[in-house]
Structure formats: structure tokens, C-alpha cells
Amino acid sequence: MNDNFTHNSEMAHHYETNARISIPSYDALFGMVQSYFRAELSGEGASVLVIGAGGGNELSAWGPANPAWTFTGVDISEEMLKIAKYKTNQLGLSDRVNLFHGTINVVSEADAVFDAASCILVLHFIDNVQEKLELLKSIHARLKPGAPFVLVTAYGDRESSELKDRLHVWRSFWLDAGRSPSTVNEMVNTGIMKISFMPEEQIEGLLQESGFTRITKFFVTGLFGGWMCHAGSHGAGIECDV
């Protein structure tokens, strides 16, 4: 076993362990998204755009069970893409997966019209609201009209008691996993409270403004929520379906 293999394997294990502590229903989330995509896509082959594909969990969750699907994954982190590449190779998915380092702009609008897309645990790392909107618009521009899209992100009003209560629950996930109170406090102060929270009404508004319709919240665990929706017709007026 070479050093690169060991490094990527350890990275993947560490990432997955932390993700499953932070979101106890992490695996169920990917199963739910798969069921949603299957219900919306035909039985024929489908091309899926994965934004933030570096962890590789979308690929490992959906690739083996859906042999007619192909995947285009984008991530700004080269280290995270190493995890995705490792999982792709381990699962024998290399001929159905293309991975790109960079932003969504590395995927040309002219050359890519996808049947479905996901953006899971990415949006809250973008601080600027206009940049969030531009990302969602760019995803919409690369989807076929009517294509399903899933967004999962941290959400909430930072000043609300409701978010503070959910943060208290999130802290308990890590304490029960064996982390010390001081470690969890450090995670809150230097990590989780540095990400960009946004009220769910504002998230749904950004989806609408980006051209998505039939917006439905389907997932909540701790600090994170998930929305499923569909790409509206390109160039058509945006409906208010929330």
C-alpha cells in the first residue's frame, strides 16, 4: 500500500466520520436525494452535476446503484478532490465520473445541459449573498428545463433563539461522540459560527430569483436544511411557487 493511497484513505475516513457526527442523518440524506432524483428522472441514462463533489459521498452513494447515471463533479479544493478521486477508483466509477478543480465556471454552459444537480454543504461557505445568488444562477443555467435540483446548507437567523437552540443540539452531537466541552466550544467559536447563516425564507428567495420553481423543504437535521426544486424554463419569467 503506497503512501498516497494511505493518505487518501485516511482523509476519506476522517471526513466521513466528522460529517456523520455533525449530521447524524447524513447517510439518510443521500438516500432521500437518490429517491427524489429517481422519481424525477426517466429510466434512461442521466447526467448529474455535483457542486462540491470533493468529499465524494454523492458519487459513492449514487454511482454504484445507478449504472446509467454519469457525473460531473466540481470542487475548489484539490485536497477534497483527492478524496473523490480515491472513492471513484475504489468503486470502479472512473468511466462515469469527470472531476474538475475550480468553480462551476470550469463547466461551460454551452457544452453542459444536465438532467439533475446537487449542491450539498457548499452554500454556507460563501459569505456574500450576491455570490450565493450567482452560484445558484450558474447551476440553473446548466440544467435542462424541469431538471431536479437539491440544495443543502446551514440555515437560520443568527440572532434568533431558534438557531441558538439548534446550535445547542448540534453541540450535543459532538459531546456524545466523545469530544470534550472545550474542543466543542472551540469548534463553535472558530468553525461553525464563521459560516454564513441565512434565514430559510431568504434561501428560498434566492432559489426563486435564480429561476427554480416548486421549491420544497424536505430535510432538517441540527443546523442544516435541504430544499428540492426544479429548473424553470430558461429565459422565462420566474414563478412564485414557494
ABEGO torsion letter per residue (X at the ends): XBAAAAAAAAAAAAAAAAAAAABAAAAAAAAAAAAAAAAABBABBBBBBBBGAAAGAAAAAAAAABAABBBBBBBABAAAAAAAAAAAAAAGAAAABBBBBEBAAABBAAABBBABBBBBGAAAABABAAAAAAAAAAAAAABBBGBBBBBBBBBEBAABAAAAAAAAAAAAAAAAAGBBAAAAAAAAAABAAABBBBBAAAAAAAAAAAGBBGBBBABBBEABBBBBBBBBBBGBBBBBAX
